[in-house]
Amino acid sequence: MILAAGLTPAWQQTLVFDHFREGAVNRASEAMWCASGKVLNVGCAVHHLGVASHTLSLAGGQSGQSLRDDFARMNVPATWIESATPTRICTTILDRDRHITTELVENAATVSASELTAYRKAFAQLSQKAERLVLSGSLPRGTPSDFYRSLLELSDKPVLLDIRGDELRECLPLKPWLVKPNRAELAATVGEPLVTETDLLSAMQELRSAGAEFVVVTDGPHAVWVAGPHGVARFHPPVVQAVNPIGCGDCFAAGLAVAWQEGRRWDDAVEWAITIAAENARHLLPARFPRP
């Protein structure tokens, strides 16, 4: 079983416009809602890829109940830690005319110390049953930056980290199997702009020197870079006419975790994860597609 864990889910509204214009009244041709955010996208994708999964996240208020209902409707196994803080609501605006995606993100609000304690307890129990862990997403406002590290200290299972900044740096001394920031997240973690290929590779090596066995960096439709014990490799995603690119990085992480679970060779695992991310881009809602 793969455990997808994170503390910043979202109840996601997706609005599709034939022609979207800033500063004007725009009427959507389609409007849809779904459970989303990094952690839920990973858990949902792993489930739809046909591998045993469990998702651990917070849920609060009516929007949190909507998360529960959506996962129950899809039969995605999950444990929800009840929060007094309503789950955030985020909005995706898709402009079909210009093929532009705009994301309106509500930052996750503060959660209580008792809720974090309950989350930690649930993680300790669920991680014992898991074979692999995927931790993803930012932390709610005010959560200590070492919270993810405190979770990893409860388990000796291999972990894929899709996190950034101080949260990621705190975890590196524990020598995680793989970290998967995108290029912007990697830049934020090392505190330097990654303008050139040399800048990128230097930043990846910095994370490896700090403890990560593998570093995988995605960059939207651009090259995927991998640095590990056997050197550096570059992979090229296929050209896709994206319907909605939201969640592609999360589905890439899910694809890697599933490939790893299935014992694929390393290069095949990365290529397959790229295929999964590309498949996600072809669908309107994130992480909801049959296994290719």
C-alpha positions as CSV (number, residue, x, y, z in Angstrom):
1,M,0.0,0.0,0.0
2,I,1.1,3.5,-0.8
3,L,0.3,6.2,1.8
4,A,-0.3,9.7,0.4
5,A,-0.1,12.2,3.2
6,G,-0.4,16.0,3.4
7,L,-2.1,18.8,5.3
8,T,-3.3,21.2,2.6
9,P,-6.1,19.7,0.5
10,A,-8.4,21.9,-1.5
11,W,-12.0,21.9,-2.6
12,Q,-11.4,22.9,-6.2
13,Q,-13.7,24.8,-8.6
14,T,-12.8,24.6,-12.3
15,L,-14.4,27.2,-14.5
16,V,-14.1,26.9,-18.3
17,F,-14.5,30.0,-20.5
18,D,-14.6,30.0,-24.3
19,H,-13.1,33.6,-24.1
20,F,-11.8,35.0,-20.8
21,R,-11.1,38.7,-20.5
22,E,-9.6,40.4,-17.5
23,G,-11.6,43.3,-16.1
24,A,-14.8,42.2,-17.7
25,V,-17.9,40.1,-16.9
26,N,-17.1,36.5,-18.0
27,R,-19.7,33.7,-18.1
28,A,-18.3,30.1,-17.8
29,S,-19.3,27.5,-20.3
30,E,-18.6,24.8,-17.7
31,A,-18.3,24.8,-14.0
32,M,-17.1,21.7,-12.0
33,W,-16.0,21.0,-8.4
34,C,-13.7,18.2,-7.1
35,A,-11.4,17.3,-4.2
36,S,-7.9,18.4,-5.1
37,G,-4.7,19.8,-3.7
38,K,-1.4,17.9,-4.0
39,V,-2.1,15.3,-1.4
40,L,-5.5,14.4,-2.7
41,N,-4.3,14.4,-6.3
42,V,-1.6,11.9,-5.4
43,G,-3.9,9.6,-3.5
44,C,-6.6,9.8,-6.2
45,A,-4.1,9.1,-9.0
46,V,-2.5,6.1,-7.2
47,H,-5.9,4.6,-6.7
48,H,-7.0,5.1,-10.3
49,L,-3.7,3.5,-11.4
50,G,-4.8,0.3,-9.7
51,V,-2.5,0.2,-6.8
52,A,-3.6,-0.2,-3.2
53,S,-3.5,3.3,-1.6
54,H,-4.6,5.3,1.4
55,T,-4.8,9.0,1.7
56,L,-4.4,10.9,5.0
57,S,-5.4,14.6,5.1
58,L,-7.3,17.2,7.1
59,A,-10.9,18.2,6.4
60,G,-12.9,21.0,7.9
61,G,-16.3,22.7,7.5
62,Q,-18.7,22.1,4.6
63,S,-15.8,22.2,2.0
64,G,-14.1,19.5,4.0
65,Q,-17.3,17.4,4.0
66,S,-17.3,17.8,0.2
67,L,-13.8,16.3,0.1
68,R,-15.0,13.3,2.1
69,D,-18.1,12.9,-0.2
70,D,-16.1,13.1,-3.4
71,F,-13.5,10.5,-2.2
72,A,-16.3,8.2,-1.0
73,R,-18.1,8.5,-4.3
74,M,-14.8,7.3,-6.1
75,N,-14.2,4.6,-3.5
76,V,-10.7,6.1,-2.7
77,P,-9.6,4.9,0.7
78,A,-8.9,7.8,3.1
79,T,-8.6,8.9,6.7
80,W,-9.7,12.4,7.5
81,I,-8.6,14.4,10.5
82,E,-11.4,16.7,11.5
83,S,-10.3,20.3,11.6
84,A,-12.2,23.3,13.0
85,T,-10.7,25.3,10.2
86,P,-12.7,25.0,6.9
87,T,-10.9,23.4,4.0
88,R,-9.6,26.0,1.6
89,I,-11.3,26.7,-1.7
90,C,-9.2,27.2,-4.9
91,T,-10.3,28.1,-8.4
92,T,-8.9,27.1,-11.8
93,I,-9.8,29.4,-14.7
94,L,-9.4,27.8,-18.2
95,D,-9.4,30.1,-21.2
96,R,-9.9,27.9,-24.2
97,D,-9.4,30.7,-26.7
98,R,-5.8,31.5,-25.6
99,H,-5.0,28.1,-24.0
100,I,-4.2,29.8,-20.7
101,T,-4.7,28.4,-17.2
102,T,-5.0,30.7,-14.2
103,E,-5.0,29.3,-10.7
104,L,-6.5,31.2,-7.8
105,V,-5.0,29.7,-4.6
106,E,-6.3,30.3,-1.1
107,N,-3.4,29.6,1.3
108,A,-4.2,27.0,4.0
109,A,-5.2,28.6,7.3
110,T,-3.8,27.8,10.7
111,V,-4.8,24.5,12.3
112,S,-4.6,23.7,16.0
113,A,-1.9,21.9,17.9
114,S,-4.4,19.2,18.9
115,E,-5.3,18.6,15.2
116,L,-1.6,18.3,14.3
117,T,-1.2,15.8,17.2
118,A,-4.1,13.8,15.9
119,Y,-2.6,13.8,12.4
120,R,0.7,12.6,13.7
121,K,-0.9,9.8,15.6
122,A,-2.9,8.7,12.5
123,F,0.3,8.9,10.3
124,A,2.2,6.6,12.8
125,Q,-0.5,4.0,12.6
126,L,-1.1,4.1,8.8
127,S,2.6,4.2,7.9
128,Q,3.1,0.9,9.6
129,K,0.8,-0.7,7.1
130,A,2.3,1.1,4.1
131,E,5.2,0.0,1.9
132,R,5.9,3.4,0.5
133,L,5.1,7.0,1.5
134,V,4.4,10.1,-0.5
135,L,4.4,13.4,1.4
136,S,3.3,16.4,-0.6
137,G,2.1,20.0,-0.3
138,S,2.8,23.0,1.8
139,L,2.1,23.2,5.5
140,P,-0.8,25.2,6.9
141,R,0.0,28.7,8.2
142,G,1.8,28.6,11.5
143,T,2.7,24.9,11.4
144,P,6.3,24.3,12.5
145,S,8.6,23.8,9.5
146,D,9.9,20.5,10.9
147,F,6.4,18.9,11.0
148,Y,7.1,16.7,8.0
149,R,10.4,15.7,9.6
150,S,8.5,14.7,12.8
151,L,6.3,12.4,10.7
152,L,9.3,10.8,8.9
153,E,10.9,10.1,12.3
154,L,7.9,7.8,13.0
155,S,8.5,5.5,10.1
156,D,11.4,3.8,8.4
157,K,9.5,3.3,5.1
158,P,11.0,4.7,1.8
159,V,9.5,8.2,1.1
160,L,8.9,10.4,-1.9
161,L,8.8,14.1,-0.9
162,D,7.0,16.6,-3.1
163,I,7.6,19.6,-0.8
164,R,9.8,22.7,-0.9
165,G,11.6,25.3,1.2
166,D,12.3,24.9,4.9
167,E,10.0,21.9,5.1
168,L,12.1,20.1,2.6
169,R,15.4,21.2,4.1
170,E,14.3,19.9,7.5
171,C,13.8,16.4,6.0
172,L,17.0,16.0,4.0
173,P,19.2,14.8,6.9
174,L,16.9,11.8,7.2
175,K,18.1,10.8,3.7
176,P,14.8,10.5,1.8
177,W,14.7,8.2,-1.2
178,L,13.5,10.8,-3.6
179,V,12.5,14.5,-3.6
180,K,10.5,15.9,-6.5
181,P,10.2,19.7,-6.6
182,N,9.3,21.5,-9.8
183,R,11.8,24.0,-11.0
184,A,10.2,27.0,-9.3
185,E,10.0,25.0,-6.0
186,L,13.6,24.0,-6.3
187,A,14.6,27.7,-6.8
188,A,12.7,28.6,-3.7
189,T,14.4,25.9,-1.7
190,V,17.9,26.8,-2.6
191,G,17.2,30.5,-2.5
192,E,18.6,31.2,-6.0
193,P,17.1,31.8,-9.5
194,L,17.7,28.8,-11.7
195,V,18.3,30.6,-15.0
196,T,20.7,28.1,-16.7
197,E,21.0,24.4,-17.0
198,T,24.1,24.7,-14.8
199,D,22.2,26.5,-12.1
200,L,19.6,23.7,-12.1
201,L,22.1,20.9,-11.9
202,S,24.0,22.7,-9.1
203,A,20.8,23.1,-7.1
204,M,19.9,19.4,-7.6
205,Q,23.3,18.4,-6.4
206,E,22.9,20.6,-3.4
207,L,19.9,18.6,-2.3
208,R,21.7,15.3,-2.9
209,S,24.7,16.4,-0.9
210,A,22.2,17.3,1.9
211,G,20.8,13.8,2.0
212,A,18.4,13.0,-0.9
213,E,19.2,9.8,-2.8
214,F,17.4,10.9,-5.9
215,V,16.3,14.4,-7.0
216,V,13.7,14.7,-9.8
217,V,12.8,18.1,-11.2
218,T,9.8,18.7,-13.4
219,D,9.1,21.9,-15.3
220,G,5.7,21.8,-17.0
221,P,6.1,20.7,-20.6
222,H,9.8,21.1,-20.5
223,A,12.5,18.5,-19.7
224,V,12.5,16.4,-16.6
225,W,15.8,16.1,-14.9
226,V,17.0,13.3,-12.7
227,A,20.1,13.2,-10.5
228,G,21.0,10.1,-8.5
229,P,23.8,7.8,-7.5
230,H,24.5,6.8,-11.1
231,G,24.6,10.3,-12.5
232,V,22.3,12.8,-14.3
233,A,19.7,12.1,-17.0
234,R,17.2,14.2,-18.9
235,F,13.8,13.1,-20.2
236,H,11.6,14.8,-22.7
237,P,7.8,14.9,-22.2
238,P,5.5,14.4,-25.2
239,V,3.8,17.4,-26.8
240,V,0.2,17.4,-25.4
241,Q,-2.7,19.6,-26.2
242,A,-3.6,20.2,-22.6
243,V,-7.2,20.4,-21.4
244,N,-6.1,21.2,-17.9
245,P,-2.5,21.0,-16.7
246,I,-3.4,21.3,-13.0
247,G,-2.2,18.3,-11.0
248,C,0.3,17.0,-13.6
249,G,3.2,17.2,-11.2
250,D,1.2,15.4,-8.5
251,C,0.3,12.7,-11.0
252,F,3.9,12.4,-12.0
253,A,4.8,11.8,-8.3
254,A,2.0,9.2,-8.1
255,G,3.3,7.5,-11.3
256,L,6.8,7.3,-9.9
257,A,5.5,5.8,-6.6
258,V,3.4,3.2,-8.5
259,A,6.3,2.4,-10.9
260,W,8.6,2.0,-7.9
261,Q,6.0,-0.2,-6.2
262,E,5.8,-2.4,-9.3
263,G,9.6,-2.8,-9.5
264,R,10.2,-1.0,-12.8
265,R,13.7,-0.1,-14.0
266,W,14.6,3.4,-13.1
267,D,14.5,4.9,-16.6
268,D,11.3,3.0,-17.4
269,A,9.8,4.4,-14.1
270,V,10.5,8.0,-15.1
271,E,9.2,7.5,-18.6
272,W,6.0,6.0,-17.3
273,A,5.5,8.8,-14.7
274,I,5.8,11.3,-17.6
275,T,3.2,9.3,-19.5
276,I,0.9,9.5,-16.4
277,A,1.4,13.3,-16.1
278,A,0.7,13.7,-19.8
279,E,-2.5,11.7,-19.5
280,N,-3.7,13.9,-16.7
281,A,-3.3,17.0,-18.8
282,R,-5.8,15.5,-21.3
283,H,-8.6,15.5,-18.7
284,L,-10.6,18.4,-17.2
285,L,-10.4,17.3,-13.6
286,P,-7.1,16.3,-12.0
287,A,-6.0,12.7,-11.2
288,R,-9.2,11.2,-12.6
289,F,-8.3,9.0,-15.5
290,P,-8.0,5.2,-16.2
291,R,-4.6,3.7,-16.2
292,P,-3.0,4.1,-19.7
